[in-house]
Amino acid sequence: MKTLQNSIGGKWENSRSASTHDLVNPATEEVIARYPGGSPDDVDRAVDAAVAAQPGWAELPVAKRVEYLTRWAAEIAAHAEELAALECQEMGKPVALGRTFIDGGVQGFRAAAEEALTYPFSETLPGADGGATTILRHPLGATAVITPWNFPVPMVLGALGPLLASGNTVVVKPSERSPLSIARLFELSPLPAGVVNLVLGDARAGAPLVEHDRIRLVHFTGSVEAGRRIGAGTGGRLCRSILELGGKDPVVVDADVDPVATAAAVAFGAFVNTGQICTSMERIYVHRDIAEAFVDALVDAASTYALGDGHDAGTVLGPLVDARQRDIVHRHVTDAIERGARVRIGGEIPERKGFFYPATVLTDVDDSMLVMTEETFGPIAPVVVVSSFEEALERASSSRFALGATVYTRSAEHAAAAAAIPAGVTWINQWQGGGPERLYEPAGDSGMGATGARAAYDAATRPATIHMAPAAAPALS
């Protein structure tokens, strides 16, 4: 059995904590690795290494930093299948699906790094009086990245590109539920010692990292509860934070769409990665004119999501990450049933090894039910029938979460009206559409801090202005 270590200052070393945890394969319930519980000592050493390495890293030309990151991207791409297999072992994602997301993560990492080549780290503007103003964007220093378990490798890559290319150094603390693939990711790094550092563990590593007084930005993706604590703590220290938290994404299905094709698309958005995506489709509002045909097609689509170990080619739906997450999902379904919801398919824990849960479709749901108000993070598709597109938009907008939303319509007028949904990203007729140009900020309980495209570089740097007086201006004696 492999015992995982921290990567600090370019060296692999054991945690200073004697506490360890077993990492369990969610498909087989077998222990596959052991990782440290974490400690403030580990964090101090990692932050010290990041602080020490930062000036030298920032002094490199931007093109040289991008070259390092591009080399790392090539190594990751060459080992994508291996990394996907590790993700499957630790959190259950089918290997083929994981490979797709890792490939996309590598492309995004490359694109984000290469954006540094055109980003205005230094910009001089002429003044009306003949003087000049130069705006410099300085790196922040040592930063922290804390990532969730549902997309281990892609989420780390998504955060690192702009931070590193801008001249910052980073301490990464991945979720304790998926450390295996991230440890391997760090083994592939060609970056100079101390530029990226890895600290493993639970809150005993996470809390001292986000509270560390030498960390100048915290990039966190995770729960609302943890995000609130981090935001309060960083605010008190006047330290930046980027927080992407929970989601309860709505889907609006207009009366004029093909109910069968749209149901297949919604099934994918609700069930892929076993529903363990921040932007999974968790609230479905369908127009009554096509509701019956849509629900029938959604049930048919759900029946094709075969459960199994993600290493098997026939598996479409892997297990949930652990028993705790499955308990949350089943509690939401049970609560809905008790309050009058109808199960059209699924809804029962299968009698087999592993933390599996079937693709489940619920109808007759309402806003008294947990499945409509709290983040479920499982393969559940609750359907509400509405009488108009306007009603669907109103209900889609009525959540405390505001991360993403998806609208299916053939009406240009309705597509334009969808912009009123208070989401960071709204997709029209294609869930997860778009590319690296995406720029957004979640709202409500879904977090804060703009990210994507240039905004990620704005967050990773501190602007400073230098004004040069006109040449004819008298010098001060």
N, C-alpha and C positions, 0 to 999 in steps of 0.2 A: 504494500500500500504506500502511495506517495504522500510524503509530508511536505506541505507547501511552505515556502519561505518568502520573506520580504526581499525586495530589490531596492537597496539604498546606496546612493553614490556609486552606482555601477557594479555593486557586489551583492551577491545573494547571501543572506544571513538569517539565522533563526531569530524569532521574536524574543524580546526580553520578557515576555509573559509566559508563564508555565501552563496557562490554560489553553486547551485545544478543543476543536469541534470536529465531529465526523461529517463528511460530505456524502450525502446519500443520492444514489441514482433514483429519480422519481418513477422510472418505469419498472425497476426491479426491486427497489427498496434495499439494495445492497450498498454497503459502505465502499466508496471508491477512492477516497483521499481523506487526509486530515489537515486542518488549517488552524492557525493560531487565533486565539480570542482577541488579541490586540492589546496594546498598552500605550500610555502617554510617552513612555521612553521610546518606543518604536517611532511614534509620530515626531518627537523632538529630533531624532536622528535623521529622519527623512526630510523634515523641513530645513534642518541645518544644511544638509547636502544640497537641497534645491536653492537655498539662499547663496551658498558658496559658489554654485555653478552658474548662477544667473548673470553676473556681469560679463563673463567670458562668452556666454551664449548670445547675449544681447549685442556684444561688440562685433560678432560675425556679420558680414554683409547679408542682407535679406536673401539674396540668391543662394548663398551657402546654406542658410537654415532651410530653405525650401529644398535644396538638393538632399540634405539629410532626411527630411521627411519623405521625399519621393523615394529614396532608397528603402526606407522602412515600409512604405506602401507596397513596393515591389516584393519585399520579403513576405508580407502578410498575404498578398495575392497568391504567391507561390505555395503558401501553407493554408489556404482557405478551407480546403476539404478537411484537413486535420483539425483546424479550429472549430469548424462546424460539428465535427464528431465529438469534440470536447464539450461544446455547448449542449449537445444532445445528452451526453452522460450526466451533466450537472443540473440541467433544468428542463430537459425533455423535448426541446424543439426538434422536429424531424430534420435529419441531416441535409436533405435536399433543400428544404426551406431555409435552414440556417445558412447554407452556402450562398443562396441567392441574396440574403440580407447582408452577409459579410462582403460579397462582391460589391454590392451597392455601397456599403460603408467605406470600402477602400476607394471607390470612385469619388465619393463625397470628400474623403480625407485628402485625396490628391487635389481635387478642385478647390477646396478651402485653403490648402497650403499655397497653391499657385495664385490664388487671389492676392496674396501678399505682394506679388511682383508688380501689381498695378495699384495697390492701396496707397493713398497719400500719407506715408509716414512723415513726410516733410513737404510743405506746400507754402510757397511765397506769393503774396498778393501785393500788387502795387497800391500805394495810397494816393488819394487825391492831392495831397500836399507834396508829393515827390518822395515821400518816405516809403517804407516797405514793412509789411507784417508777415512774419514767418510762423506758421503753425506746425509744431512738432508733436508727434504722437509717441510718447514714451511707453515702454512696457511697464506693467504694474510691479513685477517682481516675482516672488514665489506664489503660486496659486494652488488651489485644491480642486480636485474633480472627484465627485462621489456619484457612482452610477448604480442603476438598478440591475436586477437579475434577469429581466425578460429579454434584453438584447445585449448581452455582455460585451462582445467585441464591437459591434456597430456604435453603441452608445459611448464607449470610451473614445473611439475614433472621431465621432461627431463633435466631441468637446475639445479634443486635443489640437486639431489643425490650426485654428486661429490663435489659440493661446501660445503655442510653441513658435509658430511662424512670426509672431509679433515680438518675440524675444523674451517671453516669460518662461520660467521653469515650472514644473508641475509635480505635485504629489497626488497619486491616484489611490483611492480607496474603493474597490469594487464591492458590490453586495456580497455578504458572507454566504449567500445562497448560490453564487456562481463565480467562484474565484479561480477555477481551474483553467479556463480558456484565457483569462487575463494574465495569469502567470506565464503561460506559453507566449502570449502576445509580447510580453516584456522580454522574454528570452530572444525574440527576433529583432529587438531594437538595436540599430547601429548608432544611436545618438550618443554624444559624449557623456561621461559619467556625471550623474547628478541632475541632468536636464529633465529626465523623467524618473520618478521614484514610485515604488509600489509598496503600500502598507496594507496588509490583510487583517481581517478581524471584523467584529461586530461593532456595537456602539462604543465599546471601549477603545476602539481606534478612531471611529468616526467623530465622536464628540470632541476629543482633544484636537483633532485636525481642524474642524470648522471653528473651534474657539481659539486657535493658535494666533497669538498677536503678531506673528511675522508672515502670516498668510494675508495676501492683499485682495484676493477674489475667491469666492466659493461658487463652484458650478455644481449644482445639486439636481438630480432627478430622482424622485421618490414620492413618498407619501405626503399628504397635506399636513399631517400632524408634525412630522419631522421638518418639513419645509417652513412651517410657522416658527419653530424654535430656531432654525438656522437664520431665517430672516431677522428675527428679533435680536439674535446674538451678533450678527454681522452689522446690523444697523447701529447697535450700541458701540461697536468698535470703529464705526465709520468705514467699514470694509464693504466692498461690493459683493452682491450675490446675484446669481442667475438661477431661478427656481422654476423647474418644470415639474408640476405636481400631478394631482389626479385628473381624471377625465370621466365624463359621462356623455360621450358624444352622441348627438341626435342624428337621425336619418329622416329626411322628408321624401316621401314617394308620391309624386303628383299623379293625377288621374290619367294623364296622357301618355304614360310610358308603357313599354312592353312589360307586363307583370312577371313573366317567366324569366326573361333575361335580367331584369332588375333584381328579382329574388335571388338569382344565382350570384350576382355581384354583392348583394347584401349578406348572403350566407358567408361569402369569403371574408367580408369586412368584420363580421361578427365572430367567426369561428377560427380564422387563421391564427396560428401560434396559440391555439386553444383559448382564444379570446384574451390573451395576456399581452395586450398592447395598449398604451395610454390612449390611443385614438381608435380603439376598437368601437364598432357600432354597438352601442348599449341601449339606445332608445329609438324605436322605429315607429314613425308616424306615417300611415298609409291612407290614401284617399279611399273613401268607402266605395267609389265606383269600381275599383279594381281590387278591393281588399280580399275578397274570397279567392280569386285566382292567384293573387300574390301570396297569400298564406299557404295555399295548397302547394305552390311551387317552392316556397321556402322550406316547407316540411320535406318535400321530395329531395331538395338539395341537401338538407341536413342529414338525411339518411345515407348519403354517400360519403360522409366524413368518418372514415373507418378509424377506430381506435387501435393503437399499437405502439410498440417501441419504435422510436424514430430512426433507428438503424435499419429497419425493414422498409423496403421500397414501397410496399403497399400501404404504409401508414400515412394518413392524412392528418389525424388529430393525435398528437402526443399527450402525455400526462400533464396535469398541472404541476407546478414546481415542487409542491410538498403537501403534506396532509393539512397543514394550517390553511393554505389557500383553497384547497378543495372544500374544507369546512365552511369557509366564507361563501363560496359559490352555492353550495347546497343549502346553506341557511337562507340565502336570498330566494332561492327557488321555493323552499318550504314555506317561507313567510308569504310569498305570493299566492301559493296554493291555499293556504289558510285564510287568505283575504279574498278568495274568489277567483283567482286566475285559473285558466285551463291549460293543461300541458298537452301540446299537440304531438310532441315527440321528445324523448329523452326524459330528463328530470330525476333520474335515479342513479345512485352510485353503483357501478358495475361490480359484480362479485369476481374480482381478479386481483392479482398482485399489481401494485403500482397505484399512483394517485390520479387515476383516470376519471373523467366525467364526460358524458356524451354531449354531442351537439343538441341543444335544447331550444324548442320554440314555445313561447308562452303567448296566449291571447287573453282577452278580458282583463288586462292589467290596468292599474290606475296609479295615481301619484301617492296613494297611501302605502305603497309597497316599496320595500328596500330596493328591489330590482330596478325601480324607476328613479330612485333618488340618490342611492349610494353607489360608489364605484364597485362593480362586481368583479371584473378582471377574470372572466371565465367565458366558456363557449355558450352564452345564453343570448337569445334573440327575443326580447319582449316586444310585442306588436300592439300598437294602439290604433284603432280606426278613427279617422277624423272626417268631418263633413266638408271641409274646404282646405285649400292650400293655405289660406290665411290663418286658419286655426292651427294647422301643422307648424307654421312658422312661429306663431305665438307660443305654442307648447315647447317647441324646440329651443326657444330662447329663455325658458323659465327655470333653468337650472343654476345652482350656485357654481357649477363648473363651466368653464368656457375655454376649452382647448381646441377641439376641432368639430366640424360638422360636415355632413354630406347631403346634397340635394339632387334628386333625380327628376328632371322635368324637360319637356320639349318646348316650353314657352320661354321666349326671350324675356318677357316681362317678369315672369316668376323667377327666372334665373337672376335678374337684376335685383329683385326684391330680397333674394337670399342673402345679400350682403348685409342686411340688417341683423342677422344672427350674430350675437356677441361672442364670436369665436376667434382664436388666433389664426386658424386656417379654415376656410370653407371650400370644399371641393364640389364642383358642379359636374355631375354625370361621370365622374371618375375618382373613386376613393384613392387617396395617396398619390394623386396626380402632381405634376410639377417636378422641379429638380433643384439644383444648388442655388438657384436664384431666389428661392423661397425666403421670405423675411416675415417674422411674426413675433408677437408677444402674447402669451396666454393671459387670461383675465380671471377675475373672481378667485375661487379656490384652486384654480389650475396653475397659479403661479404668477411670476413677474420677471421682467427682464427680457428685452428684445434680443432675438438671436437669428442666425442665418445670414448669409451673404455679408454685406458690409457691416451690418449691425454687430456681428460677432467680433469683428476687428475693433469697432468702436468700444465694445465692452472690455476688450482685452488690452486697451491702451488708455493712457491719460493724456489729454491734449494740453499743450502749453503754448503760449503765444510770446513771441519776441518781436518787439517793434523797433525798427531802425528809423531814426529821425532823418529828414532830408539832409543831403550833403551840405546845404547852405546854412543849416541850423547851427547856432553857436554852441560850442562845447562848454560844458560846465567846468569851471576851474576848481 
